[in-house]
Amino acid sequence: MNQQTHHPFFSKLMAQANRLLLAATFITLLSCGGEKEATEQPAAPDAPVYTLVFLDKTQSVHVDKRYVNDKYRQALTDIIEQNMKNKGDKLEVYFIHENTSKARALSLTVRSERDNLEGANATDREGIETAFQLTLQKEKSIYLRQLLAKLNQQNTGASNLSTDIWASLPVIAKAGESGSEVKVYYFSDMVESVKGADRRDFHTNPPKSDAEAEADAKEDTKKLERYAIGSPQVTIVSPFEPTASSKENNPHVTHYWQTLFQELGGISVEEL
């Protein structure tokens, strides 16, 4: 063996190299453990969904008609199924009429809670999930019955003469303050009809073109921008049959609302 390997300099060098190797191995083990730990962290729960349903209770919308009732029932069923999935998800119903912002008719919150999955094996996880879904489905079926009862509730009072959709904006703004994901549904013909010099009455003076609808919406945005509605998803569930004429289902009215909500910050406006 070469005598140089016994020289103190080389012995010191070898010892240092061994220490570096041990340190590198230790760091690698730590990082692997960290990765494992990170992957085993439970997924952060989704932000609660805050659903607002505005049901038009004015004389121009006839939920007793079979087509309208069937369409609205199916849409409400889908909303319950898609939006009420986790503890804390909330749904509120407001009636659209002369006094929309004060017309809350129903408030529902998911109470079913999934047991802790941490440390559970695959069989236990499946059992926990099944039990949660059974409880949740019972809760949702109760909520759907309550929702459909509100859909069919008749409004024969004088408030059915005016359609104040603007008054829904402060309700949306308040929901946005919760930090939840806000989804808004209008079951309405969206024919705003409020008397007054600074209001819109689409029964007597509807927009006659998309350009006019856009101009009106942008003008109204200046009056309504004090309501910070956040960035809700807005869906209009119209009562019109596919064969309805443009006189009955005025596309320029729809364009007005699409423009207004987008100008106020809504992330999407869809019509069903």
C-alpha positions in Angstrom: 0.0 0.0 0.0 1.3 3.5 -0.8 2.8 5.1 2.3 1.1 8.4 1.4 -2.3 7.1 2.5 -1.0 7.0 6.1 0.1 10.6 6.0 -1.8 12.8 8.5 -2.9 15.1 5.7 -4.6 12.3 3.8 -6.2 10.8 6.9 -7.7 14.2 7.7 -8.9 14.6 4.1 -10.6 11.1 4.2 -12.3 11.9 7.5 -13.7 15.2 6.1 -14.9 13.4 3.0 -16.7 10.8 5.2 -18.4 13.6 7.2 -19.6 15.3 4.0 -21.0 12.0 2.7 -22.8 11.4 5.9 -24.2 14.9 5.9 -25.4 14.5 2.3 -27.1 11.2 3.1 -28.8 12.8 6.1 -30.1 15.8 4.0 -31.4 13.3 1.4 -33.2 11.3 4.0 -34.7 14.5 5.5 -35.9 15.7 2.1 -37.5 12.4 1.3 -39.2 12.3 4.6 -40.4 15.9 4.0 -41.8 14.9 0.6 -43.7 12.0 2.1 -45.0 14.2 4.9 -46.2 16.8 2.4 -48.0 14.2 0.2 -49.8 12.8 3.3 -51.2 16.2 4.3 -55.0 16.2 3.9 -56.2 18.4 1.0 -57.4 21.8 2.1 -61.2 22.0 2.0 -62.8 24.0 -0.8 -64.1 27.4 0.1 -67.8 27.2 1.0 -70.3 27.8 -1.8 -72.8 30.6 -1.1 -75.8 30.2 -3.5 -78.4 32.9 -4.0 -81.6 32.0 -5.7 -83.9 34.8 -6.8 -87.4 33.6 -7.6 -89.5 36.0 -9.7 -92.9 36.4 -7.9 -94.4 39.0 -10.2 -97.4 38.7 -12.5 -95.3 38.2 -15.7 -93.8 34.9 -14.6 -96.2 31.9 -14.5 -94.6 29.0 -12.6 -97.9 27.2 -12.8 -97.3 26.6 -16.5 -96.1 23.0 -17.1 -93.0 23.9 -19.1 -91.9 26.6 -16.7 -92.5 24.4 -13.6 -90.7 21.4 -15.1 -87.7 23.6 -16.2 -87.5 25.4 -12.8 -87.8 22.2 -10.8 -85.0 20.5 -12.7 -82.8 23.6 -12.4 -83.4 23.8 -8.6 -82.7 20.1 -8.2 -79.4 20.5 -10.1 -78.4 23.5 -7.9 -79.0 21.5 -4.7 -77.0 18.6 -6.1 -74.0 20.6 -7.4 -73.7 23.4 -4.8 -74.6 21.7 -1.5 -71.7 19.3 -1.1 -69.8 20.1 2.1 -70.5 21.4 5.6 -71.0 25.2 5.5 -72.3 25.4 1.9 -75.2 27.8 2.1 -78.3 28.5 0.0 -80.6 31.5 0.4 -83.8 32.2 -1.5 -85.2 35.7 -2.2 -88.4 36.6 -3.9 -88.2 39.1 -6.7 -91.0 41.6 -6.5 -91.4 45.2 -5.4 -89.3 44.7 -2.3 -86.7 42.2 -3.4 -83.9 43.0 -0.9 -86.2 42.5 2.1 -87.8 39.3 0.7 -85.6 36.5 2.0 -87.8 33.4 2.0 -85.4 30.6 2.9 -81.9 30.1 4.3 -80.3 26.6 4.3 -76.8 25.5 5.4 -75.3 22.0 5.0 -74.7 20.6 8.5 -73.6 17.1 7.5 -69.9 16.6 8.4 -67.4 14.0 7.1 -65.6 12.2 9.9 -61.8 12.7 10.1 -60.0 10.6 7.5 -56.6 11.0 8.9 -54.9 7.7 9.7 -57.9 5.7 8.3 -57.2 2.8 6.0 -58.9 2.3 2.6 -61.8 0.3 4.1 -62.4 2.8 6.8 -62.2 5.7 4.4 -64.8 4.1 2.2 -67.1 3.6 5.2 -66.7 7.2 6.3 -67.4 8.6 2.9 -70.5 6.3 2.4 -71.9 7.4 5.8 -71.3 11.1 5.0 -73.0 10.8 1.6 -76.1 9.1 3.0 -76.5 11.8 5.7 -75.9 14.5 3.1 -78.4 13.1 0.6 -81.1 13.0 3.4 -80.3 16.6 4.2 -80.4 17.7 0.5 -83.8 15.9 -0.1 -85.3 17.9 2.8 -83.8 21.1 1.4 -85.2 20.4 -2.1 -88.7 19.9 -0.8 -88.5 23.3 1.0 -87.1 24.9 -2.2 -89.8 23.6 -4.4 -92.5 24.7 -1.9 -91.1 28.3 -2.3 -91.1 27.9 -6.1 -94.8 27.1 -6.1 -95.8 29.7 -3.5 -98.1 32.3 -5.1 -97.8 36.0 -4.6 -101.2 37.6 -5.0 -100.3 40.8 -3.2 -99.7 44.3 -4.7 -95.9 43.6 -4.6 -96.3 41.4 -7.7 -96.8 44.6 -9.9 -93.1 45.6 -9.8 -90.0 43.7 -10.7 -87.0 45.2 -8.8 -84.0 43.2 -9.9 -81.6 46.0 -9.0 -82.5 45.4 -5.4 -80.8 42.0 -5.6 -77.3 43.7 -5.9 -76.9 44.6 -2.2 -77.8 41.0 -1.3 -75.1 39.7 -3.7 -72.6 42.2 -2.3 -73.3 41.0 1.3 -72.8 37.4 0.3 -69.5 38.3 -1.3 -68.3 39.7 2.0 -68.4 36.1 3.4 -65.3 35.1 1.5 -67.3 32.2 0.0 -67.6 31.3 -3.7 -70.8 33.1 -4.7 -73.2 31.6 -7.3 -76.3 33.6 -8.2 -79.4 32.2 -10.0 -82.3 34.3 -11.3 -85.5 32.4 -12.1 -87.0 35.3 -14.0 -87.9 36.9 -17.3 -85.5 39.7 -16.1 -87.9 42.4 -17.2 -87.0 45.1 -14.7 -90.1 47.2 -14.1 -89.9 50.0 -11.5 -91.5 53.4 -11.8 -89.4 56.5 -11.4 -87.3 58.9 -13.5 -84.0 57.1 -12.6 -85.3 53.6 -13.0 -85.8 51.1 -15.8 -89.2 49.9 -16.9 -88.7 47.3 -19.6 -92.4 46.6 -19.9 -93.0 50.1 -21.2 -89.6 51.0 -22.6 -87.4 47.9 -23.4 -84.0 48.3 -25.2 -84.5 48.1 -28.9 -81.0 46.9 -29.9 -77.9 45.5 -28.3 -76.2 48.8 -28.6 -79.0 50.6 -26.7 -79.0 47.8 -24.1 -75.2 48.2 -23.6 -75.4 52.0 -23.3 -78.2 51.7 -20.8 -76.3 49.1 -18.7 -73.1 51.2 -18.7 -75.1 54.3 -17.6 -76.7 52.3 -14.8 -73.4 50.9 -13.7 -72.4 54.3 -12.5 -75.5 54.4 -10.1 -75.0 50.8 -9.0 -71.2 50.4 -8.6 -71.4 51.3 -4.9 -72.5 47.7 -4.5 -69.3 45.8 -4.6 -70.7 42.5 -5.8 -67.3 40.8 -6.0 -67.0 38.2 -8.8 -70.1 36.0 -8.7 -71.1 33.5 -11.3 -74.5 34.6 -12.5 -77.1 32.3 -14.2 -80.4 33.4 -15.6 -83.0 30.6 -15.8 -85.6 32.1 -18.1 -89.2 31.0 -18.2 -89.4 31.1 -22.0 -90.0 28.1 -24.3 -87.5 27.6 -27.1 -90.3 28.7 -29.6 -90.9 32.0 -27.8 -90.8 35.0 -30.1 -88.2 37.8 -29.7 -91.1 40.1 -28.7 -91.8 37.8 -25.7 -88.2 36.9 -25.0 -86.4 40.1 -25.9 -82.7 39.2 -26.4 -81.7 42.9 -25.8 -83.0 42.6 -22.3 -80.7 39.7 -21.7 -77.8 41.7 -23.2 -78.5 44.5 -20.8 -78.1 42.2 -17.8 -75.0 40.5 -19.2 -73.4 43.9 -19.7 -74.4 45.2 -16.3 -73.1 42.2 -14.4 -69.9 42.1 -16.3 -69.4 45.9 -15.7 -70.0 45.3 -12.0 -67.4 42.5 -11.8 -69.3 39.3 -12.4 -67.0 36.6 -13.8 -69.6 34.9 -16.0 -73.2 35.4 -17.0 -75.0 32.4 -18.5 -78.6 32.0 -19.6 -80.5 28.7 -19.4 
